[in-house]
Amino acid sequence: MQTLLIESLFDDIYMQIKNNILTITCNDLYIIKERFYTKCNEYKGNTDNLTGLTELLVAMFLKAFKDELNLPYNIESDVPKIGYNHRENKVDYAFLSSDNKIKYGVSVKRGNDSITLKDHEKNTGIINKFKYKITVVQDLFRLDNIKKGAHGPFKSVTIIFKAIENSNHLKIINDIVSNHDEYEHNYIVLEDNNKILFHELKEKLGINY
């Protein structure tokens, strides 16, 4: 019985996303996450150590997105590739071709927090250029490391659940997007964003299907 109830819960969420794939807004997906956390807080008293929901919701959306467009790729999570610095980085979700090449990459972040850089990430081109030790800069470095390595370039998007209020952080994102020819990377912030997520993702990944 417990298994059936859990399966039903996740299946219901997925079907809600799938059935509304062409109308669900960025903020709608954010609200699904927030309501889940609200219910967990009612039972648990807090939301400490609750992780993975943001990634799960994006995985569900990407599956419905791929099926709606009938894209000829497989979606896999945590895809490892060796970058130009000979170190491994992972793509949260990758649309893979039949020869295991990444066509599109999607990163998932809850917010744009301060982070601690690993030693090999310090004093590198992207980190020094954008200066701030924040999630989006580290994320860009890791994706760019793969793109400039043996794998080669691909288009990518970072989906950020929480709104970004820090003006300096917003400027960095705008600077990265304005250099799209160099990085082939873009961003979708979900909270308070009433644009249709399907169209946003399709446009920012440059999908012409």
N, C-alpha and C positions, 0 to 999 in steps of 0.2 A: 504493500500500500504506500509506504513512504517513497519508494522509487517512482511509482506511478504519479504521485502528487508532484514530486520534483520535476519529472519529465513534462508534466502538464504545464507547470509554471513556466519553464523555459520555452516550451513549444508555443504557448500563448503569447509570450513576449515577441518571439520571432514572427509569428503570424500577424501580429499587430503591425510590426514593422513592414513585413512583406506586402500586406494588403494596402498599406498606405505609402508605399515606396516613392510614389510620384508626388505626394503632397506633404509628407512629414518634413517639418522645418528643422533647422539646426537646433533651435531651442527646444523643440519637442523631444529630441533624443536626450538633451540635457535634463529635461524635466523627468523623463523616465528614470534616469539615474538618481535624481534627487528624491523622488518618491520612494524608491527602493531603500535609500539610506534613511529616510524618515521612518519607514515601517520598521527597519532594523533597530533604529534608535528607540522606538516604542517598546520593543521586546527586550533589547539588550541594555538599554540605558545609555549607550554611546555607540559610536561607529568605529572605534579603534580596531585596527588590524583587519578591517574589511577592504580587501584589495581584489582587483581583477574584474570588477563589474564594468568599468569603462572599456576595457579591452573586449569583454564579452559583447557588449552592446554594439561596438564598432564591427566586430566579427559578424554579428547577425546582419547588420546593415550592409556590409560589403558582400555577403552571400546573396542577399536580395538584390542588391545593385548589379552584381555580375549576371545573375539570372535574368533580370529585366532587360539588360542590354545584350544578353546572349554572348558575352565575351568569351573568346576561345582560350581562356587561361585558367589555371588552377590557383586557388588562394591558399597560401600556407603562412603559418605564424612563426615568428622568431627565426627567420631565415638567415643563416650565417654566411658571410662572405669575407674573404681576405681583401683588405684595402691596400692602398699604395704604400702605407707605412709597414706593410707585412703583418699587421695585426688584424684580428677578427672583429668585425662588428656585425650586429644583427639588425635586420629590418623587421619591425613589429608585424606587419602584414605585407606580403609580396604577391603580386599577380605574376605567376610564372608561366613562361611559354613551354612548349613541349621539350625544348632543349635545356630547360632549367635556368633560363635567363630571366632576370627581373624586368618586366615591362613597366610596371608601376609599383611604387612603394608607398606605404602608409604608416606613419608613426602615430602613436596615441599617447597623449599627455593629459593628466588631470588639470594641471595648471602650469604656470611659468615661474617656478620657484628658483631660488638660489641653489646651486649645486657645488659639490666638491669635485674638481677635475682630477682625473688620474694623471700620474706623472707624465705619461707619454702624450697626453693631450695638452699639456702646458706649453706655452711659447711656440705654438703652431700658428700658421697663417690665419685661419679663421678665428681662433680664440683671441689672438692679438688684434685682429682687425675690429672685432665687435666688442672687445674689452670686458663686457659684463659676463660674470660666471653664472649664467642662467640656463634653464632647461633648453630653450630654443637654440641657443648657440652651440651647446654640447651636441644636441640632436643633429644640427646641420653639419657639424664637424664629422660625426660618425657616418652620416649618409654620404657626405662628400668624399670621405675616405674610400668608401666602396666604389663610388662612381669614377674616381680617378685611378682606381686600381685595375687589376686585370679584367674585372667584370665589365667595366665600361659604364657609360651614362644611362640613366633612366629618369623618368619624371616621378616626383614624389610630393607628398602632402603630409603635413603634420596636423592632426585633429586635436584641438585643445578644448577641453570641456569648460573650464571656468573662464569668465571674461577677464581680459587683461586691462588693468586700470593704471598701471605704472606707465607714464608717458615715455620714459626712456626705453622701456621694453617694447612698447608699440613702435617706436622709431626704429629699433633694431629689426623688427619684423618687416616693416615697410622697406628698410634698406635691403634686406635679403630678397624680398619679392622684386624690388626694382632692378636687382642683378639676376633676374631669372635666366638670362642667356648663359650666365656662368654657373649657377647652382641648379637650375631646373627644379626649383623647390617653391612650394607655396603653403599657405596656412588656411585653416578653417577654424574659427572660434565659435563654439556652439551657444554658450549662454547669451541670452538676449538677442540672438541673431534669428530673425524671422524669415530669412531666405530659405528656399527649398534645398534641403541637403543634397538630394539627388543631382540637381542641376549644378550646385556649387562644386561637388566632387568631380562631376563630369567635365566641367569647364576647367577646373584647376589642374586636372590631370591631362588635359588636352585630348580627351577621348572624343572621336568624331563619329562613333557608331550611331 
